[in-house]
Amino acid sequence: MTPAVTGVSTAELRGFREVQRLAYACAEAVAAQLKPGVTEREAARMQREWLSARGVRDWFHRPFAWFGDRTAFVDFRIPLQFFPTNRRLEPGMPFILDMAPVHKGYTADIGYSGCLGLDPLHDKLLADLREHRELILREVRERRTLREIYEDVDRLMVRQGYANRHRAYPFGVIAHKIDRVKERRWSPTLFGFGTQSLKGLASDALHGHRDGWSPLWSPYRFSDHPPRPGLWAVEPHLGFRGTGAKFEEILVVTDSRDPEQSAFWLDDDLPHVRRWSEEKAA
């Protein structure tokens, strides 16, 4: 039985799981089509067209694609640098596909890391992300503050020999809350972000400021509180020189006093989790 989440029913959790699986299916389908010469803009368009063909009409944010050293956000200084460019994919180059579709009113925000060919360094980054997934869940269940968990993720990265690349995001966030939005046939975007989702995040930020919590999980004082019940899109992002890798998926936080039911990953049948299981079994 799925534990209750404040304001979210079991049927709604199923809706979030379905859109997250849809997004990861898109990532795998597009990744399989990538070849030398494809640009970031073309890869982003491929994601957008694949999802649109399956009924997506709204977005938390439109798809991103980062190739080569852009997977590690090398020299990123301003938000506009996150948008897809004409960088072309080359053999042996890492890539990240990141998309946040809204389908039937449910939101997902996922990140998929891959490489065009074999790269032992990239394989190691992907393998080492597993420890971050375990740490985050464990400490959320302990009801450590978001800021403390962020700092522990940072320390783990340092021990592993990596740089924290999610710190490059606005406000340095490793995660943000997501919610349902009203289903519409079409919804406008602003700077690549869906206006409905932005309004929801702004509303959470306003209420959270009043009540002492934030919908943004960052290293700053406004995240110095225990995890708020609800759904969080979590994305630890490792970097080593010009190579970056991450996952992004939904973490569910509940009101349950049972530690195992107080927080859980929405879905364990995802590409990076299957990869780790296969590696463990080998």
Residue, then its C-alpha position, 0 to 999 in steps of 0.5 A: m500500500t502506498p503511504a499517503v502524501t499530503g494533498v496527493s492521492t494514490a491515483e495521483l501518484r500513479g499519474f506522476r509515475e506514468v508521466q515520469r516513465l513517459a519522459y524516460a522512454c522519450a530520453e531512451a528513444v532519443a538517445a538511441q537516435l543520436k549520432p555524430g553531427v547532431t546538435e543540441r538544438e536538434a536533440a532538444r527538438m527530437q525530445r519535444e516532438w516525441l513527447s508532443a506526438r504522445g499528447v504533451r502540450d505543457w511543460f515545467h520546462r522545455p527539453f534541454a540537451w548538453f553535449g561534451d564539456r557542457t554536460a559539466f556546465v564548464d564556464f556557465r555564468i548566466p542562465l541563458q547558457f543552459f539553453p541548447t546550442n549548435r554544439r555538435l555531438e562527436p564520437g566518445m562525447p558525453f551527453i545529457l537529455d533533460m526534460a520536464p513534461v506535463h501530461k494530463g496535469y501531472t508533472a515530471d522532471i528527468g535527467y538522462s546521462g549517456c555517452l556516444g560510445l564507450d568511456p570508462l570515466h563516464d561509466k564511473l560517474l554514473a556508477d558513483l551516482r548510486e551512492h548519492r541516491e542512497l544518501i539522499l533517501r536515507e537522510v530525508r527519512e532521518r528528517r535532516t534539513l534540506r541544507e544539511i543533506y545538500e552539504d552531505v551530498d557535497r562532501l560525498m562528491v569531494r570524497q569521490g573526487y568530483a565537483n558539484r555541478h548542480r550548484a551552477y543552477p539558479f540558486g544552486v538547487i539540487a531539487h525543487k518541488i513539483d505539483r499538478v497543474k490544470e490540464r489545458r490544450w496548450s499553455p504558453t512558456l516564458f524563457g522555456f518554462g511553462t507559465q502554469s508551473l512557474k505560477g505554482l512554484a511562485s505560489d509555493a515560494l510565497h506560502g513557504h516564505r510565510d511558513g518557514w520553508s522553501p520549494l527550492w532545495s539549495p545550500y542557502r538558509f531558506s532551505d534550512h528546514p526538514p523536507r516538506p511533504g510532497l513531490w520533489a524532483v531531485e538531481p545530483h550532478l557530478g562533474f570531473r573536468g569536462t565530463g558531467a553526469k546526473f540523474e533526475e527523478i521524483l522523490v516522494v515525502t510523506d507524513s508517515r512516522d514509519p521511516e521506510q514509508s516517510a520517503f521513497w523514490l516514486d519509481d525504481d524501474l528507471p534506466h539508471v536504477r536498472r543499470w546499477s542492478e545489472e552491474k551489481a548482478a554481474 
